[in-house]
Amino acid sequence: MHYVKMQGWGFKDSGFQFDKEVGAVKVLGSRYLFGGQHMPSFHEFFKKAMDVDVTTEDPAQLDIEIDPPFLNHAFLEELGTTSFSRRSVEKWERVLHSHGADLEALWQLRYERIHKLIDIAIYPNSTEDCEKIVKLAVKHNVMIVPYGGGTNVTKALEIPKEEKRMVVAVDMERMNAVLWVDKENNMACMQAGLSGKDLERDLAQYGVTTGHEPDSQEFSTVGGWVSTRASGMKKNTYGNIEDILCNVTLVTPKGTFTKSNLWPRQSNGPDLNNIIMGSEGNMGIITDVVMMVKPLP
């Protein structure tokens, strides 16, 4: 997460800056088209269209006050040191995992403070790690917040102010592999922490694509797509997430749920996938996802 802006959207090295010597806006970084170049007409256009002068100094705070973490030592002691690759109470990791990308959260980051923070971030490596974390959270009365790319805009990552329990963010970024690709049946299985950009890069090696491209593709994750019932810009060709989802592995306080077979569809009873999609992390932690893929165009 070191490459992500802490007080805004996007990468740390990307953005716009007013170059006083040239008198024009410059595109920062090299990730995007026109990176490092000036945009001579942008200043006047922006001022006219938005009634904002880009030369105005932004009074955004450079730091943010936070409360110390509240730790459930019994939970942490029983969890031990082997059921994850990292756990952290570092200030900026706690801030990063305590908000989404909604306008109110970004305003608080820049000018106020986040009202309630997670207490610790834990990074699991496997479904088994998640199962242990959830089991111990139930035993020791700990609150869990699954965390993907942090792009949520529905306040699903916002911690209730009145919450008294220790709050654990389970960050899925270390679970980021494509597990298998079945080109004959047009399916692929991937871990939930894989970002959309990395997913398409890895699938391209097999000559396939999901075609799922939400605006947040660079940062949002496969598990996040399912839990937020995501839509992509190419949905008319490839479908929304509900159209391409085949199976999900979900770790819950009552056990781990997944389909025993990848049937094309089922005609009896509710479909587990439709129960999970749009649940915003409230039902459990998504660890693996099977989706339909198509040949690269």
N, C-alpha and C positions, 0 to 999 in steps of 0.2 A: 504493500500500500504506500510505499515511500514515494511513488510517482504521482499520487493523487493530491489535488489541492485540498487543503484542510478547511478553507473558509469559502469554498465556492465549488463550481462544477468543472470537471475536466482534469487535464494533466497539469502538473506544476509548471512545466516549461512552455505551456501554450497559452495564448491570449492575445490581447491587443494593448499597445502602449503608444502614447502620444510622444512623438519625437520632436522636441522643441526646436532643435537645430534645423530640421528639414521642414517643420510645420505640417506634418502629416502623421497619420496613424500607421504604426508598423505592426505586422503580424509576427508574433514571437514563436520561437521553436521551429522545428523542421518536420513535424509530424504530418502537417497538412499542406495543401496547395497554397502557394504564395507565402510560405514560411520564410521569414527573414526579409520580406519585401515591404515597401511602403504602399499605402492606398491613398493617393492624393485627394480623391473626391469624397472619401468616407466621412471625414470630419464634418464638412458642411451638410452632407446628406443626413447624418445622424442628428446634428443640431436642429435641422429643420423638421425632420420626421418625428423626433422624440422630445424635442425642446430641452435637450440636455447638452451641455458643453463638455466635451471629452477632456478639456484641459483642466477641469475642476479637480482639485485634490480630493481623494476619497478618504474620509475620516475613519475608515474601518480599523478596528482594534488589531494590534499585532499579536496580542496574547489574550487569553481568556481565563477567568477564575473558575476553579472547580473545587468541589468538596472532596475530602479524602475518601478512598473506597471503604465500603463496609464489607468485611470478609467473613464468610462462614468457614471457620477453620476446620470444623469436623468434616465438611464436604471436601475441602481441599486436601486434607490429610488422607482421607480414604481414596480420593481420586489418584493420589500419588503423582508420579512423574513420567509414567510410561504410556498413558492413554491419550496422548496428544503430542504434537511436535513443538508447540509453544504455548505458554500462557503468560499474560502480561497485565500489569496494572499501570503501565506507562501512561502518562497524562494524555498524549495525543492519540494513543490507541483507544483510550476510554472515550475521548471526545468523538473520534471518527466513528465508533460503533454505536453511538447514542442518537443518531439522527439520520434521516433520509435526505432526499433532494427537494423537498417541498420548500416553497418560498419562505415560510415562517422560520423553518430551521436554519436556512441560509442567512436570514436576517439576524437571528440570534447569534450565530457564529461570528458575524461581522461587527455587530453593534451592541449586543447584550450578553447573554450567557445561556447555555442550554440548561433548562430547568432541572432535569434529572439525568444523571449519567449511569451507564452500566458500571459495575464495580470491577470486573475482570473480563478479559478476552481470552478465549481458549480456542486453539486451532487443532481440530481432530484430523487424523490421517485416513480413517476408514469408517465403515458402518459400525464395526465393533466398538470403536472409540466412542461414537455417538451414542450407542446403546448404553455404555457404561456411564457416560455423562448424564443421560436422561434418568437412568435408574437411580443414581446417587442424588440427582436433583429432587426426585420425588421423595427419597428417603430423608433428606435433610431440609426439605421445604425451601428450595432454591428456585428462583425464576430464571427461565431460559429464553433467550431471543436468538433465533437462527439469523445469520447474517451472510448475505451474498456479496453483491457489488455496492450496496448502499445507495442505490438509485431510486428507492421507493418514494412515491409522492403521495401516499395515502396515510401517512403518519403511523404506519405499522411498526416502525422502529422507535417510535417515541415512547419513553418509559413513563408510566403514570407517576405523577408527583407524590402520590400518597403511598407508593410501594415501599414496604419496610424490609422485605427480604433482600438477600444478596442477589444481584442481577448479573447473569453470565451471558455474554455474547458468544455464541458458538460460530466462529468464523470458518467458512467452508473453503477458503481459498487454497488450502493445501490439497484438497481433494479435487484435482483438476485434470484428470486423464480421460482419454477416450479408451474404454475398456474393450470394445470389439465393434467391428463393422461387418454386417451381413449384406453384401451387395446383391445376392440372389433374391433376398426377400425385402430389400430396400429398408433396412433397419440398422440403427447404431445405438450402442449403449455408452453413456458417458457419466462421469461423476458430477455431482450437483454444483460443485464450486468452479467449474470451467466457465470462463467468460465467453460471450458470443464470438468475439474476435478470434480468440485462441481456438475455439471449437471449429470455426470454419477453416482456419489455417490447417488444423490437424486432419479434418475430414477431406480437405482438398488432396491430401497425399493418397487417398483412396479413390479419388475422382468423383466424390459425392458432396452434396450440400444439404443442409436442412432448409435453406431458403428463408429462415426466420430472422428478420432484421428489424427489431425495435429501434427507436431512436437512441436508446442507451446501450446498444450492442457492444461497444468497446468495454463497458464496465459491468453491465448486468450479467447474471449467471444463469445457467440452465435451471438450477433449482428455483431461482427467483422468477424465471419465466412461468414455471408451473404454478408456484404459490401465488402469483399475481394475475394469473390468467392473461398472459401477455398477448399483444397483437403486433404484427410486423408490417413493414411497408410493402412487402410483396405477398400479402395474404391472399390476393385474388388468384395468384398462381400456385403458391405453396401451402396456403392455409394458415390460420392462427394456431396457437399452441394446442387448443383443444382438438384441432383437426389432425395434428401430426403426432400427438402423444400416444404411445403404445403401453407404457408401463412406468410405474414409480415405486421406489423403495422408500418407505416412510417409517422412521423411528418414532414411536409414541410412548407415553407412560404405560400403556397397556400392552406393549409388544411391538414388533416390527412387522409391517404389512407390505405385501407385494403379491402380484399374481404368480401362480405356480406355473402357468404356461402363457405364452404370448399368442393367444387366440386373436384372430382378426377383429372379432367383436363378440359381445355376449348378449343374449336375449332374455336372460332371467335375472331379476334383481337389479339393484343399483350398481353402477360402475364405480369402482374405487377411485378411478382417475377423476371423475366428475365431482366427487366429494372433496378431493384434495385441491383441485384447481381453484384458485381464488381464495384459499383459506388463509393467506398472508402469514404463514408460519404458526398459526394458532393451534394446529392439530399435531404438529410434530416436526421433525427435521427430515427433509428430503435429502437422501444420500446418493441415489443412482436414478438415472432417467433413461428410458428407451424411447427413441423417436424415429419417425419415418425419415428417410433420406431419398434424394433423387440424384441422378447423374448431373454433374456439373454442365451447365449450358455451354 
